[in-house]
Amino acid sequence: MKRSWIWIGAAAVAMVFLYLSTLGVSVGQLLVFLLVLLCPLMHLFGMHRHGGHAGHDSGESGSAKSDQIRTPDREA
């Protein structure tokens, strides 16, 4: 990544903070908004590798999967 993009990003962030202060939006309100916005974004971009739906597997039914699970043999 070139350094020019970092400077452009830093300038954009500074301009947003300066513009929001003229509108009467405080930094705390902005952070709360970003926190609320973070939740759906994490669900959208971060949850695609957590098992998903059973329909995306290799066509096996749920009972076939339960047969593959082995439990350790216990002696009574």
C-alpha positions in Angstrom: 0.0 0.0 0.0 1.4 3.3 -0.9 1.8 6.0 1.7 -0.3 8.5 -0.3 -3.4 6.4 0.4 -2.6 6.5 4.1 -2.4 10.3 4.0 -5.6 10.6 2.0 -7.4 8.4 4.5 -6.0 10.4 7.5 -7.1 13.6 5.8 -10.6 12.2 5.1 -11.0 11.1 8.8 -9.9 14.6 10.0 -12.4 16.3 7.6 -15.2 14.0 8.9 -14.4 14.9 12.5 -14.2 18.6 11.7 -17.5 18.5 9.7 -19.4 16.5 12.3 -18.3 19.0 15.0 -20.0 21.8 13.1 -23.2 19.7 12.9 -23.2 19.2 16.7 -22.3 15.6 16.6 -19.9 14.6 19.4 -17.2 12.0 19.3 -19.1 9.8 21.8 -22.2 9.8 19.6 -20.0 8.9 16.6 -18.4 6.0 18.5 -21.8 4.7 19.6 -23.0 4.8 16.0 -19.9 3.0 14.8 -20.4 0.3 17.5 -24.0 -0.2 16.4 -22.9 -0.4 12.8 -20.1 -2.9 13.6 -22.5 -5.6 14.6 -24.3 -6.1 11.3 -21.1 -5.7 9.4 -19.5 -8.5 11.5 -22.4 -10.7 10.7 -22.3 -9.9 7.0 -18.5 -10.3 6.5 -17.4 -12.5 9.4 -19.8 -15.4 9.8 -19.4 -17.2 6.5 -17.1 -19.9 7.9 -19.1 -21.0 11.0 -20.9 -24.1 9.7 -23.6 -22.5 7.7 -26.7 -24.4 6.7 -26.9 -28.2 6.4 -28.0 -27.8 2.7 -24.5 -26.8 1.7 -22.9 -30.0 2.7 -22.2 -33.0 0.4 -25.8 -34.1 0.4 -25.7 -36.2 3.5 -28.7 -36.1 5.8 -28.4 -35.2 9.5 -28.8 -38.9 10.6 -25.9 -40.0 8.4 -23.7 -37.4 10.2 -24.7 -38.6 13.6 -23.6 -42.1 12.7 -20.1 -40.8 12.0 -19.7 -39.3 15.4 -17.9 -41.7 17.7 -18.2 -41.7 21.4 -15.5 -43.2 23.6 -16.4 -46.6 25.0 -16.8 -46.6 28.7 -16.4 -49.5 31.0 -19.0 -49.7 33.7 
